[in-house]
Amino acid sequence: MNKQYILSAICVLLFLSSCVVLSKKKYEALLAQKDSLNVGWDNAVVKIQSLEEVIANLKKDTATLNAKISDLHSQLEGLNTNYTALSSKSSSEINKLSTDLQKREARLKEVEEILRKRDEATNSLKEKLQKALLGFQENGLTVEIKNGKVYVSLTDKLLFNTGSIVIDDKGKQALQELAKVLNTQPEINIAVEGHTDNQKVGNLGQIKDNWDLSVLRATSVVRYLTELQAISPERLTATGKGQYQPIELGNTGEARSKNRRIEIVLSPKLDELYNLIK
């Protein structure tokens, strides 16, 4: 039923009323009823329009929500795919890390074993040298281990006369006993270090200063060990430290005497260890 239909019905009623004599009161009631119906109709139309707008907005919101839901589903699928890929990758990386850790632990054990063998060899060498050089220890010869190396320290009075670079007989005897042990230990490298005190060198011809004196004394020992005791030259190095690595800091005669020395540093070859840690 629409407004046109209602109005038609009212016209019919009026037409019929023209055929029937109506009282003024009834007529006015019919007019009031007509006005009320018009107002109700207008209100209904407005409400319908408002509801249609609400329905349109709801449809729009529904479409928007559906699009968001669809987008969220796509994101969720992407996240699931990434999670699966990451899980697979993490598992692979964990396995790789575990394998690497096992390899490192194995290498560490090898290094520890090599160092253990080195320490055993160093201690054994020290004992052999102490026995071989026992008779020279009262003349200022010492044997000790420092930083995994054996240090044989000989004071200058055991090897040289004052200011000389020529090894005396007592020094040669000590070096002979040392060489007997070293010739049975071909895996040992030998560094010969010359040291002096802090006193200025006097007029010694070719020797200009403590650097010269320390170097030439070291080379004298190296020559004696290689040329007369048949130690392979490839095993030896000679260096001069001058006065710059004293073992006694005092300026007394005793301190200076200790600082004037030849140190023979014996170290095991660690090629196996170096290859491991490359």
C-alpha positions, 0 to 999 in steps of 0.5 A, spaced: 500 500 500 502 506 498 500 514 499 497 514 492 492 508 494 491 511 501 489 518 498 484 514 492 481 511 498 480 517 502 477 520 495 472 515 495 470 516 502 469 523 500 465 521 494 461 517 498 460 522 503 457 527 498 452 522 497 451 521 505 449 527 509 455 528 514 455 531 520 460 537 521 463 533 526 464 527 522 467 531 517 472 534 521 474 527 524 475 524 517 479 530 515 483 529 521 484 522 520 487 524 513 492 529 516 494 524 521 495 518 515 499 523 511 504 525 517 504 517 518 506 516 511 511 521 511 515 519 517 515 512 514 518 514 508 523 518 512 524 512 516 525 507 510 530 512 507 534 512 513 534 504 514 536 504 507 542 508 508 544 503 514 543 497 510 547 500 505 553 502 510 552 495 513 553 492 506 559 497 505 562 495 512 561 487 510 565 488 504 570 492 507 571 486 513 570 481 508 576 484 504 580 485 511 579 477 513 581 475 506 587 479 507 589 476 513 588 469 511 593 471 505 598 474 511 596 467 515 598 463 509 604 467 508 606 466 515 605 459 516 609 458 509 615 462 512 614 459 519 615 452 515 621 455 512 624 457 518 623 451 522 626 447 516 632 452 516 633 452 523 633 445 524 639 445 518 643 450 522 642 447 529 645 440 525 650 444 522 652 448 529 652 441 532 657 438 527 661 444 528 661 444 535 663 436 535 669 438 530 672 444 534 671 439 541 675 434 537 680 439 535 681 442 542 682 435 544 688 434 539 691 441 541 690 439 548 694 432 547 699 435 543 700 440 549 701 435 554 706 431 549 710 438 549 710 439 556 712 432 557 718 432 552 720 439 555 720 436 562 724 430 560 729 435 556 730 439 563 731 433 567 736 430 562 740 437 561 740 438 569 743 431 569 748 432 564 750 439 566 750 438 573 757 439 574 757 446 571 751 449 576 756 451 581 759 456 576 753 459 574 749 455 570 741 454 571 736 450 567 729 452 568 722 452 564 719 458 562 712 459 558 713 451 555 721 452 553 727 450 557 732 456 558 739 454 559 743 460 562 750 460 562 754 466 566 759 470 562 764 467 567 763 460 565 764 461 557 768 468 556 774 472 559 772 479 560 770 483 554 772 477 550 768 473 545 772 467 545 769 461 548 774 458 554 775 451 556 770 450 561 765 453 557 767 448 551 766 443 556 759 445 558 757 446 551 759 439 549 755 436 554 749 440 552 750 438 545 750 431 547 743 432 549 741 436 543 743 431 538 739 426 541 733 431 541 732 433 533 725 436 534 728 441 539 729 448 536 735 452 539 735 460 540 742 462 543 741 469 546 747 474 548 746 479 554 750 484 557 750 488 563 749 496 563 756 498 563 759 501 557 764 497 553 771 499 553 776 499 547 775 492 544 777 493 537 771 490 533 766 491 538 763 498 539 758 497 544 754 492 548 750 490 542 756 488 538 758 484 544 752 480 545 751 478 538 758 476 537 758 472 543 751 469 541 754 467 534 761 464 537 756 459 541 752 458 535 759 456 531 761 452 536 755 448 536 754 447 529 762 446 527 765 442 532 759 439 535 755 437 529 748 440 531 744 442 524 745 449 523 737 449 521 735 448 528 739 454 531 738 462 531 743 467 534 741 474 537 744 479 541 739 483 546 745 487 549 743 490 556 736 491 555 733 484 558 736 484 565 734 479 570 737 483 576 735 490 576 740 493 581 747 496 579 751 492 584 757 487 581 753 481 583 747 484 579 751 485 573 755 479 573 748 475 573 746 480 567 752 478 563 750 471 560 748 467 554 741 464 554 740 457 550 732 457 549 730 450 547 723 449 544 719 443 541 717 444 534 710 445 534 708 444 526 703 439 528 699 444 533 700 450 528 697 445 522 691 444 527 690 451 529 690 454 521 
